[in-house]
């Protein structure tokens, strides 16, 4: 919740959330799954092991998610996931 309140006034976050009201609709199911694991603090290797895919595939999905959401850091992706999950009913 603290992350969500810190991001509440960020113009980039507000714009992104308004344009992409639901990450699960913006991202492919696999990109969303990897974004959630990233938000939970998993490394690429840990995500790869958990999902039984290669670390290179994880990196590829993250690059696509970053491009779709207009972010360039794992921390920003994690913040958006936290913000949207906090808004979920």
N, C-alpha and C positions, 0 to 999 in steps of 0.2 A: 504494500500500500504506500509506503514511503516513496518508492520510485514513481508511482502514478502521480502522487501529489507534486513531486519535483518537476515532472514533465508537463503538468497541466497547463502551464503558461508558455510552453515552448511553441513558437509559431510553426516550426517544421513539424512537430508532433501533431499539433492540432490540424494542420493541413493534411498530413498523411492519414490521420485517423478519419477525417471527414471524407477524403477521397476513397479510402479503402476501409469501409466501416467494419469489415470482418476479415481478419487475416486468413481465415480458413477458406474464404471465397477468392481472395487475391492470389494466394499461393497454391501450388499443387498440394495434394495430400501429403506427399513425401517431404516437400519443402516445409510445410507447416509442422510436421512431426519433428523434423530436424531443428527447426526454429525453436520449438518448445524444449527440446533436449538441450539446445544451446543456452536457452534462458535458465535452465536448471543447473547450468554450470558444467555440463559435460564437454570434454575436449573432443576434437574431431576423431581421434583414435577411439575414445570411449563410445562415441555415437556409432562409429563404424562397427565396433565389436557388438554393441547392443542390437543393431539392426542387421547385422551380418552382411555388410556391404564394405567396400574399400574406403579408406580415408580420402582417396582422390574423389570418389563419388560424393562423399559428404561435402568436400570443398566445392564441388561443382554445384550442388544443390544450394549451398550457402551463397555462392556468387549470384545465382539466379534470384534468390530471395532478396539479397541486397539490392540488386538492380530493380526488381519489381517494387520495392518499398522505398527506394531512394535513400538508402543508408549505406555507410561504408565501414561500419565497425560492428563486431559481435555485441558489444555493450549496448549499442543503439537498437539493434535487433531485439535483444533481450528486454530492453526497456519498453519497446512497442508491444511485445508479447505480454509483459506484465501489465501494461496499461490496459490493453484490450481484455485481458482475463479479469482484471479488476472491475471492468464495466459489464462483464457477462452476468446474466441473471442468476 
